[in-house]
Amino acid sequence: MPYYVTTPIYYVNAEPHLGHAYSTIATDVLARHMRQRGEDVFFLTGTDEHGEPVAQVAERLGVTPRELADRNSERFRDLVRRVDATSDFFIRTSDPEHVAAVQEVLGRVYDKGHVYSGTYEGFYCPRCADFKTDAELLEGDRCPIHKVVLEREREDNWFFRLSAFQEPLERLFAERPDFVLPAGRYNEALAFIRGGLNDISLTRSRISWGVPVPWDDRQVFYVWFDALLNYYTALTYARPENLVPRFWPPTVHVMGKDILKFHSVFWPALLMAAGIELPRRLFVHGYLLMDGEKMSKSLGNVIDPFEVIDLYGTDALRYYLMREVSLGQDGSVSPEGFETRYTTELANEYGNLASRTLAMIARFREGRVPGAEPAEELRPELDGLQERVAARFDAVEVSAALEDVWVAVRRLNRYVQDEEPWRLAKDPASAGHLDQVLYSLVEGLRVVSILLAPFVPAASERLLAALGSEERGLEAARFGAGSGGATISSLAPLFPRIERPAASPVV
């Protein structure tokens, strides 16, 4: 089946930080798992490049908006590579193909009578590129996200008849209670809709860095309408053939909660207006917090993911972000939390289990995995684990899926301590039992490593290769499906001890 998953596209007014890595890694974990299941996956990411915030930053830096977009878009493309994300296409909203497709779709909306001319007056946050309602403001005139004082603006624009979609959106939410996940974000979006929808500006007249409006050469489209359409336009030119019939509608849009309103209200209304099928699901994750505050370019409390990767490696960053912060909730990140997860879980519980198991196979069975039946006492944690993990992914419960696998990792460690293979090896009468113990450890490691591959792809691949395992698909992750007889190979520590410089700014 087709599985189309997207990150938000990242704004190029500043360079990437850990929050961007978080969204990208979460989306990649979903894509990798679905490929393990044999699904036809398309994974989209990219950069959002138009609008007033980009133009303002470019002016301050003495460069053109295009030059700033080129520079920072490449940094985001590099982030995708560095976090080992397997995206199928990287869209830039300055791509001429995207611009043409936006003009076609919004021209269709105009032709259907969903657009009219008018005058906008209200508060606008240039950092959000968003108009704020009175109810959203802090202290009457402050942006709720950036805390800056906003000025009232007045501008002649073209408006989108969002109010006309009040009842269709309420009906959508009534018929599809899983349209927005988690449930708290669904309730938040529905409350916004029930609060009453006002028509919104579709265009801006005071800037030129944007997609030109085909029926009015004095205006460009409001950046959010341009940006949201990337999910649709990318499929029209990512490959020589049009991929819309194959992959549309999207299976899951992954995004942060700060852009919930645009995706859960504006986006479906725009698609309804254009006569395009709606996405199946939106999954909204929370904020990464540093000292209790959202990690934000504007607030300046950001962590450079490139520095984290340089010191600890990509797999460690991927694991930490999916493990430390339950996807869908806000969560704090810290140097202490990262080092604890790295040392106790990755290095000791998983890495050391792998090293001990391979060493015992080499020492006690001359490097060949014995044939045996899997240990009954391991079945509660390992039997059907792949099915439980798949169900978690179907519900976009990524962190819960990782916890399910880690329960099995810890059970395998307890099994080593309970069975003491080194003691069994001293008693010839226990040879059969030792075969079962060693086989069960290898088999358990094989199963959890297949299931961990979406989270820590490089480490799991190295371990599976050392175990002599050839299968990587989800169906292969059945406890007892592996046979004995494989020859193991040596393996350097999966997660070696790291000495962090005292002044290191990374987590």
C-alpha positions in Angstrom: 0.0 0.0 0.0 1.1 3.6 -0.5 2.4 5.4 2.5 3.1 9.1 2.1 4.7 10.8 5.1 5.9 14.4 5.4 7.9 16.6 7.7 6.9 20.2 8.0 9.0 22.2 5.6 11.6 24.3 7.5 11.8 28.0 7.3 15.1 29.4 6.0 15.2 32.6 8.0 17.8 30.9 10.2 19.9 27.7 10.3 18.7 24.3 11.6 18.6 23.4 15.3 17.7 20.3 17.3 14.0 20.9 17.0 14.2 20.5 13.2 16.3 17.3 13.7 13.5 16.0 16.0 10.8 16.3 13.4 13.0 14.9 10.6 14.1 11.9 12.7 10.5 11.1 13.9 9.3 11.1 10.3 12.2 9.0 9.1 11.5 6.4 11.8 8.0 6.1 10.5 9.2 5.8 6.9 11.8 3.2 7.7 9.4 1.0 9.7 6.9 1.1 6.9 9.5 0.1 4.3 10.3 -2.9 6.6 6.6 -3.8 6.2 6.9 -3.7 2.4 4.8 -0.6 2.0 5.3 1.7 -1.0 6.7 4.7 0.9 7.3 8.3 -0.2 8.9 10.5 2.4 9.0 14.3 1.8 10.9 17.1 3.5 12.3 20.4 2.4 12.4 24.2 3.0 9.8 27.0 3.1 11.5 30.0 1.5 9.1 32.9 0.9 7.6 35.6 3.0 8.4 38.7 5.1 10.6 37.0 7.7 13.1 35.8 5.1 13.1 39.2 3.3 13.8 41.0 6.6 16.7 38.7 7.7 18.2 39.0 4.2 18.0 42.7 4.3 19.8 42.8 7.7 22.5 40.5 6.4 23.0 42.5 3.2 22.0 39.7 0.9 19.1 39.0 -1.4 16.3 36.7 -0.1 17.3 34.2 -2.8 20.9 34.1 -1.5 19.7 33.6 2.1 17.3 30.8 1.0 20.1 29.1 -1.0 22.5 29.2 1.9 20.1 28.0 4.6 18.3 25.5 2.4 21.6 23.7 1.9 22.1 23.6 5.6 18.7 21.9 6.0 19.5 19.5 3.2 22.8 18.7 5.1 20.8 18.1 8.2 18.7 15.4 6.4 21.9 13.7 5.4 23.5 13.9 8.8 20.6 12.5 10.7 20.5 9.6 8.2 17.0 10.4 7.0 15.9 8.5 4.0 13.8 11.2 2.3 12.6 10.6 -1.2 12.5 14.2 -2.2 13.6 17.6 -0.8 11.3 20.4 -2.0 12.2 24.1 -2.0 9.2 26.4 -2.3 11.4 28.6 -4.6 11.4 25.8 -7.1 9.8 27.1 -10.3 7.7 23.8 -10.6 6.3 24.5 -7.1 5.6 28.1 -7.9 3.7 27.1 -11.1 1.7 24.4 -9.2 0.7 26.8 -6.4 -0.5 29.3 -9.0 -2.6 26.6 -10.7 -4.2 25.3 -7.5 -4.9 28.7 -6.0 -6.2 29.9 -9.4 -8.6 27.0 -9.2 -9.7 28.2 -5.7 -10.2 31.7 -7.2 -12.2 30.5 -10.1 -14.5 28.5 -7.8 -15.5 31.8 -6.1 -13.7 31.2 -2.7 -11.6 34.4 -3.0 -12.6 38.1 -2.8 -10.9 41.5 -2.5 -10.9 43.4 0.8 -8.9 45.3 3.4 -7.1 43.6 6.3 -6.6 45.3 9.6 -5.1 43.5 12.6 -2.0 42.3 14.4 0.6 40.5 12.3 3.8 38.7 13.7 6.5 38.8 11.1 8.5 36.1 12.9 5.5 33.7 12.7 4.4 35.0 9.3 1.0 34.8 10.9 -2.0 37.1 11.6 -3.1 36.9 15.3 -6.6 37.1 16.5 -7.3 39.1 19.7 -7.9 35.9 21.6 -4.4 34.6 20.7 -2.5 37.7 21.9 -0.7 37.9 25.2 -1.3 41.1 27.2 -3.4 42.5 24.3 -0.5 43.0 21.8 2.2 40.4 22.2 2.8 37.3 20.0 2.1 34.2 22.2 5.1 32.4 20.7 7.8 35.0 20.3 6.6 37.4 23.1 7.3 40.4 20.9 5.0 43.5 20.8 3.0 43.5 17.5 1.9 46.5 15.5 -1.5 46.8 13.9 -1.4 46.6 10.1 -3.8 47.7 7.4 -3.5 46.3 3.9 -5.6 45.7 0.7 -5.5 42.0 0.1 -7.4 39.1 -1.5 -9.2 37.1 1.1 -9.9 33.3 1.3 -13.5 32.5 2.4 -12.4 30.4 5.4 -15.7 31.1 7.2 -17.6 29.2 4.4 -15.9 26.0 5.6 -17.0 26.3 9.3 -19.6 23.5 9.0 -17.5 21.2 6.6 -14.6 21.4 9.1 -16.8 20.6 12.1 -18.3 17.7 10.1 -14.8 16.5 9.2 -13.7 16.4 12.9 -17.0 14.7 13.9 -16.5 11.9 11.3 -12.8 11.5 11.7 -11.8 11.6 15.4 -8.3 10.4 14.6 -7.8 13.2 11.9 -5.5 15.0 14.4 -3.3 13.1 16.9 -2.7 13.1 19.9 -6.3 13.6 21.2 -5.3 16.8 23.0 -4.3 18.5 19.7 -7.5 17.3 18.1 -9.5 19.0 20.9 -7.4 22.2 20.5 -8.0 22.4 16.7 -11.7 21.7 17.1 -12.0 24.4 19.8 -10.4 26.9 17.4 -13.0 25.9 14.7 -15.9 26.1 17.1 -14.7 29.5 18.2 -15.8 30.8 14.8 -13.8 31.1 11.6 -13.0 34.4 10.0 -11.9 34.9 6.4 -8.2 35.3 6.1 -5.7 37.1 3.8 -4.7 35.0 0.9 -2.2 37.6 -0.4 0.2 40.3 0.7 0.9 43.6 -1.2 3.8 45.0 0.8 6.4 42.4 -0.1 7.6 41.0 -3.4 9.4 37.8 -2.1 6.7 35.3 -2.7 4.7 33.5 -5.4 3.1 36.0 -7.7 -0.7 36.1 -7.8 -1.7 35.3 -11.4 -4.8 37.5 -11.4 -3.2 40.5 -9.6 0.5 41.4 -10.4 0.7 43.7 -7.4 0.4 40.9 -4.9 2.1 37.7 -3.8 0.5 34.8 -2.0 0.6 34.8 1.8 3.5 32.5 2.6 1.5 29.9 4.5 -0.8 29.1 1.6 2.3 28.7 -0.6 4.0 26.5 2.0 1.1 24.2 2.8 0.7 23.3 -0.8 4.2 21.8 -0.9 2.8 18.5 0.2 0.7 18.4 -3.0 3.0 20.2 -5.5 6.0 18.0 -4.7 4.3 14.9 -6.1 3.7 16.7 -9.4 7.5 17.1 -10.1 9.5 14.9 -7.8 9.8 12.3 -10.5 9.3 12.4 -14.3 5.8 10.9 -13.8 3.1 12.6 -11.8 3.0 10.8 -8.4 -0.3 12.3 -7.2 -2.4 9.3 -8.4 0.0 7.0 -6.7 0.6 8.6 -3.3 -2.1 11.2 -2.6 -3.6 11.7 -0.1 -0.8 11.9 2.6 -0.9 9.1 5.2 0.6 11.2 7.9 1.7 14.9 8.2 4.2 15.2 11.1 4.6 18.7 12.6 5.2 20.7 15.7 2.3 22.1 17.7 3.1 25.7 16.9 1.8 25.2 13.3 -1.3 23.1 14.3 -3.8 25.9 13.3 -2.5 26.1 9.8 -2.5 22.4 9.2 -5.7 21.4 10.9 -7.9 24.3 9.9 -6.4 26.3 6.9 -5.0 23.3 5.1 -8.2 21.1 4.9 -10.3 24.1 4.1 -8.0 25.1 1.2 -8.1 21.5 -0.1 -11.9 21.4 0.1 -11.9 24.7 -1.8 -9.7 23.3 -4.5 -11.5 20.0 -4.7 -8.5 17.9 -3.5 -8.9 14.9 -1.2 -7.9 15.6 2.4 -4.9 14.0 4.2 -5.6 11.0 6.3 -4.0 12.1 9.5 -2.0 14.9 11.2 0.4 14.0 14.0 1.4 16.9 16.2 4.5 16.6 18.4 5.4 18.8 21.2 8.3 21.1 21.9 11.8 20.3 22.9 12.4 22.3 26.0 15.7 23.8 27.3 15.5 25.1 30.9 11.7 25.1 30.6 11.5 27.1 27.4 10.7 26.0 23.9 13.8 25.6 21.8 13.5 28.4 19.2 15.7 30.2 16.8 14.1 33.5 17.8 14.6 32.9 21.5 18.2 31.9 21.0 18.2 28.7 23.1 19.1 26.3 20.4 21.4 23.3 20.2 23.3 22.5 17.1 22.5 18.9 16.0 25.6 18.8 13.9 27.8 19.2 17.0 25.9 16.4 18.8 26.4 14.1 15.9 30.1 14.9 15.6 30.7 13.9 19.2 28.2 11.0 19.8 27.2 9.8 16.4 23.9 9.9 14.5 22.3 6.8 16.0 22.8 8.2 19.5 21.0 11.4 18.6 18.2 9.6 16.9 17.7 7.2 19.9 17.9 10.0 22.5 15.3 12.2 20.8 12.8 9.4 20.3 13.4 8.0 23.8 13.7 11.0 26.1 10.7 13.0 24.8 7.5 11.0 24.2 6.5 11.9 20.7 3.4 14.0 21.0 4.3 15.6 24.3 6.6 18.5 25.3 9.8 17.3 26.9 13.1 18.6 28.3 16.5 17.7 26.8 19.7 18.1 28.8 23.3 17.1 28.9 22.7 14.8 31.8 19.7 13.1 30.2 21.6 12.4 27.0 24.7 11.0 28.7 22.5 8.8 31.0 20.6 7.3 28.0 23.8 6.9 26.0 25.7 5.1 28.8 23.1 3.0 30.6 20.9 2.1 27.6 22.8 2.2 24.4 26.2 1.3 25.6 25.4 -1.0 28.5 22.0 -2.5 27.9 22.2 -2.9 24.1 25.8 -2.6 23.2 27.2 -4.7 26.0 24.5 -7.4 25.5 25.7 -7.7 21.9 29.4 -7.8 22.9 28.8 -10.5 25.6 26.6 -12.6 23.4 29.1 -12.6 20.5 32.0 -13.3 22.8 30.3 -16.3 24.3 29.4 -17.7 20.9 33.0 -17.3 19.9 34.4 -18.8 23.1 31.9 -21.6 23.8 30.7 -22.6 20.3 33.7 -21.7 18.1 31.9 -18.8 16.5 28.8 -20.7 15.3 25.3 -20.2 16.5 24.0 -23.4 17.9 20.6 -24.8 16.8 18.0 -25.1 19.6 14.5 -24.1 20.6 13.9 -20.6 21.9 13.6 -20.3 25.7 10.1 -20.4 26.9 10.8 -17.8 29.6 11.5 -15.2 26.9 8.3 -15.7 25.0 6.2 -13.2 27.0 8.4 -10.3 25.9 9.5 -11.5 22.5 6.6 -13.5 21.0 4.4 -11.2 18.9 6.7 -8.3 19.6 6.8 -7.3 15.9 3.0 -7.2 15.8 2.8 -5.0 18.9 5.4 -2.7 17.5 3.5 -2.5 14.1 0.3 -1.6 16.0 2.1 1.2 17.8 3.4 2.6 14.5 -0.1 2.4 13.0 -1.2 4.7 15.8 1.9 6.9 15.4 3.0 5.9 18.9 6.7 6.0 18.0 8.1 6.4 21.5 5.9 3.7 22.9 7.1 1.3 20.1 10.7 2.0 21.2 9.7 1.3 24.8 8.2 -2.1 23.8 11.4 -3.1 22.1 13.5 -1.9 25.1 11.5 -4.0 27.5 12.7 -7.0 25.5 16.3 -5.7 25.5 16.2 -5.5 29.3 14.6 -9.0 29.5 17.5 -10.4 27.5 20.0 -8.9 29.9 18.2 -10.4 32.9 18.2 -13.7 31.1 22.0 -13.6 30.8 22.3 -13.0 34.5 19.7 -15.7 35.4 21.2 -18.4 33.2 25.0 -17.6 33.7 26.2 -19.2 30.5 29.8 -19.0 31.7 28.8 -21.4 34.5 26.9 -23.8 32.2 30.0 -23.9 29.9 32.0 -25.6 32.8 29.5 -28.5 33.0 29.5 -30.9 30.0 26.1 -32.2 31.1 24.7 -28.7 30.5 25.7 -28.5 26.9 22.2 -28.8 25.5 20.9 -26.1 27.9 23.9 -23.9 27.0 23.0 -24.3 23.3 19.5 -23.1 24.1 20.7 -20.1 26.1 23.1 -19.0 23.4 20.6 -19.5 20.6 17.9 -17.6 22.5 20.3 -14.7 23.1 21.3 -14.5 19.5 17.6 -14.9 18.4 16.5 -12.2 20.8 19.2 -9.8 19.7 18.2 -10.5 16.1 14.6 -9.7 16.7 15.2 -6.5 18.7 17.8 -5.3 16.2 15.4 -5.6 13.3 12.8 -3.7 15.2 15.4 -1.1 16.3 16.6 -0.5 12.7 14.3 2.5 12.2 15.7 4.1 15.3 19.4 3.2 15.2 19.9 2.1 11.6 23.7 2.0 11.5 24.2 0.2 14.8 21.4 -2.4 14.1 22.9 -3.1 10.7 26.3 -3.7 12.1 25.0 -6.1 14.8 22.7 -8.0 12.4 25.7 -8.5 10.0 27.9 -9.7 12.9 25.1 -12.2 13.8 25.1 -13.5 10.3 21.5 -12.5 9.8 20.4 -11.6 6.3 16.7 -10.7 6.7 15.7 -7.1 7.6 11.9 -7.1 7.0 9.4 -6.9 9.8 8.1 -10.5 9.0 11.6 -11.8 9.9 11.4 -10.3 13.4 9.6 -13.4 14.8 11.1 -15.0 17.8 12.3 -18.4 16.8 12.3 -17.8 13.1 16.1 -17.7 13.0 17.9 -21.0 12.5 21.2 -22.1 14.1 24.4 -22.6 12.1 25.2 -19.0 11.3 28.8 -17.9 11.7 29.3 -14.8 13.8 31.9 -12.2 13.2 33.7 -9.8 15.4 32.2 -6.5 16.3 33.7 -3.3 17.7 31.6 -1.7 20.5 28.4 -0.3 19.1 28.4 2.7 21.4 31.9 3.3 22.8 32.7 5.4 25.8 32.8 9.1 24.9 34.8 11.7 26.7 32.8 15.0 26.3 34.9 18.2 26.4 34.2 20.2 29.5 33.1 23.2 27.4 31.0 21.2 24.9 27.8 23.0 24.0 26.0 19.9 22.8 23.5 18.0 24.8 
